[in-house]
Amino acid sequence: MEPTAALAFAAVGAVAGLLAGLLGIGGGAVIVPALIVLLPAFDAGSAWTPHQAVATSLATVVAAGSASALSHHRRGAVRWTLVLRLAPGLILGAGAGAGLAGWLPALWLKRLFAMFLLVSGARMLLAAGTPSAGRPLPGGHRLLTAGGAIGALSAVLGIGGGIMLVPYLARHGVVLRQAVATSSACGVPLALVGSLGFALSGWGRAGLPAHSLGFVLWPVALAIAAAAVPMAGIGAQLAHRLPTATLKQVFAVLLVAVGLRLLLA
């Protein structure tokens, strides 16, 4: 990989890692659109560029999410009982979502991601404060279904699930900082299963560049992860000091802008 490309991917990783630790979003909302632009610019794209972006994003979320979760755990913010309750649904959904996304046309996948950014940004902007506590999480099949839906959509879009999981937990009475921390931990198994699914579904596809494992571009993933991991720890530290509600509003504007750009490209 040429130095310019490595620096560009590392810069994406630094921003994504910071947001992963700060907002519990996994970083995929930044990595995927950035890779859709950067991979063709550095001759690493293909007819499957959106699939490569999603798959590579998931691989980096494993590293950044782990660093973020560890940092939050050291501050006692991760509710591991919730992680264990949500994990089965998230893992099953991620496997199914990655398998499905591998067969979606590239344009559909790109447009789906753009629409997701627009809807997520609009919901974050319109949200009125932190939901009130006291509404318990559902149990049994309802929680499994919710986890499965979040896991499937997260794998299709190459995100850690935090954009959906944080508000879901907050609506059910989890304190925002704990929701962010717990979401970071949940994103690790989700992203691991999702990236493995994309590696399998992309295996043997014609036209993929060298150094690919299915749809996952490992040199790019490593460059992003190398910068994302330390920045995720810094983001997690800042999450306990900065007003995350205000930061989410700023990030929501970015989501809408990027979503419009992808939709109109």
N, C-alpha and C positions, 0 to 999 in steps of 0.2 A: 504494500500500500504506500502510495506516495505521501510525502510529509504534509502537503496541503490538505489532502483528503483526511489523513489521520487527525489533523488539528480541527478540521470542520466537524468530524464525527465526535471528537472529544468535547468540543464546545456544546454540541447537542446533548451529550451525556451529562455535562456539568449542570446545564439548566434543568434537564429532566430529573437528575438526582436531587437537586435542591428542592424542586417542587414535590418530589416523592416523599421526602422527609417532612417537608413543611405542611403539605396538604393531604398526604396519604393517598395520592392519586396514582402512584405507580410509574408515572412519567410517560406512559404510552401516548397520552394525548398530545405530547410534544414530539416524541420520537417518530411516530408514524408519519405525520405530515412532513416533517423535516426530511425523512428518508425518501419519501415519494419525490421530493425535489432533488435531493443530493445524490441518490444512487445513479440516475441517468447522467447527472452532471459530471460524475467521476467514472463514467463508463462501467458502472457496476449494475446497471438496471437491465431489464429484459421485458418481454411481454407480460411477465408475472411480477412487475415492480411492486404493485400494491400488496401482493402476497408476501414478497420478500420483506417489505417494510413492516408488515404486521408480525410476521414470524420472528424477525430479528429484534423487534421491539420487545416481544414476549421474553426472548432469551435474556435481554438486558434487564428486564423487570425482575427476574429472579435474583440477580446480583444486587441491584439497587434496593429492591424491597427487603432483602435480607439485612442489608446494612441499616436501613431505616427501622425495621422491626427490632433489631438488636439494640439500637440506640433508645428507642421508646421503651423496650423491656427494662433496660437499666434504670429507667425513671419510674418503673412500676405502672406504666400506662396501658400495657397490652392486657386485654381480658382474655386469657388463654382458654377459659371455658367456652367463650363464644367462638373462638377460632376453631375449637374441636367440634362444636355443634354445626358450624357452617361449612367446614372443610369437605364433608362427603358430597354435598350438593355442588359446591364450587368445582370440585375435581371432576365429577361426572359431567357437569355442564361444559367445562373447559375441553374435555376430550371430545365430546360431541360437536362443540362449536368449531374446534380446529379442523376436525374431519370434514365438516360441511363447508367451511370457508375455502378449503383446498380445491373445491370444485366450482366455486363461484367465479363468474367472469370477472376479469380485472376491473373493468369499468364499474360494475355493480358494487364491488368491494370498496372502491374509492368513493363512490357516491354515498354508500351506506355510512362510511366513516364520516363524510362531510355532514350528513344529516344528523348523525349522532352528536357531533360537536355543536351544531346549531341548537339542538334540543337541550343538551346538557348546559350550554352557556346561558340559554334563555331561562331555564329552570333555576340556575344558581343566581341569576340577576333578580328574578322575581321572588325568590325565597325571602320571607320576612322573618329574619332573626333565627335563632336556634329553636328547634321544636321543643316543646315542654316535655319534661320527664314524666315517668309514671306509666307509660304504655308498654307493657312487657312484650318481648319478642314472642312470636308464635312458636309452637313446638311441633314435633312430629313431621308429618308430610308437608305442612305449609312451609316450614323452615327449609326443608329439603328442596321443595319446589322453588322457593325464592333464591336459594343458593344456586340451584341448577340454572335458573334463568340468568342470573348475574354472571355465573361462570361461562355459560355459552356465549352470551353477547360480548363479554370481555375477551374471550379467545378469538372470536370472529374479528374484533376490532383491534386486537393487539395491545390491550390495556390491562392494568392490574386489577381493575374492578372498583377502585376507590371512588371514582366519580359517582357510581351507583351505590356502593356499599356504605360510604360515609353517611349520606343522607338517610339511607335505610336504617342504619343503626341509631342515628340521632332521632329519627321519628319514633323509635321504640325505646326512648328513654336513656340511651347511652350518652354520657357527657361527651361533648365534641372532641376534646383532646383524646379521650379514650377511644372514640370512634375512629379517629385518624390513625391512632397507634394500632388498633385491632385490625383495621383495614390493611395496613402495611403488612402485617403478619399473614393475613388471609391471601394477599396477592401472591405470595411466594409459591405455594403449591399450585395455585391456579395457573400462574405463568409457566411453571415448570412443565405441567401436563400439557398446556397449550402449545408450548414451543416444541415439545416432543411430537405432538400431533401434527404440527406443520412440517416437521422434519420428515415424518413418514408419508404425509399426503403429497409432499413435493418430491419425494424420492424418484429419481429417474426422469423427471420432466425435462424435455428438450429446451435448450436455449438459456439455461441458468448459468451464471458465471462460475469460474473456478472458485474453489474454496467454499463451496456451498454444501450444506448438509440438508438436503431437501430444499425448503424455501429459506432456511436460516443461513445468513451470511456471517460466518463466524469471525472473520477479521474485523468486520464492522461492529459486530456485537461486542467484541473484546475492547475495541477502541472506545466505544460508548460507555461500557461498564467500568473501564479503568478510571474515567472521570466521574461517573455517576455515583460510585460507591462512597468515596470520601465526601462528596457533596450531599449525599443523602443523610449522612451522619450530622453534618452541619445544619441541614434543613430541619432535622428532628429536634436539634437543640433550640433552634429559633422558634419552632412550633410551640415551645413552652414559654416563650417570651413575647412574641409578636401577636397582634390581633388577627387571628386566622380568618375571622368572618370578613374583615375588610380585604384581606388578601384574596379570599375566594371571589369577591366581587371583581377585583382587578383581573384575576385569571379568567373569569367568566367572559369578560369583554374580549380577551385574547381568543378564547374558544370560538366565539361567534365570528370574529374576524377571519380566523384560519378556516373555519367551516365554510364561510362564504367564498373564500379564495379557492378552496378545493372544489366546491360545487360548480363554480363558474369557469374553472380551468378547462 
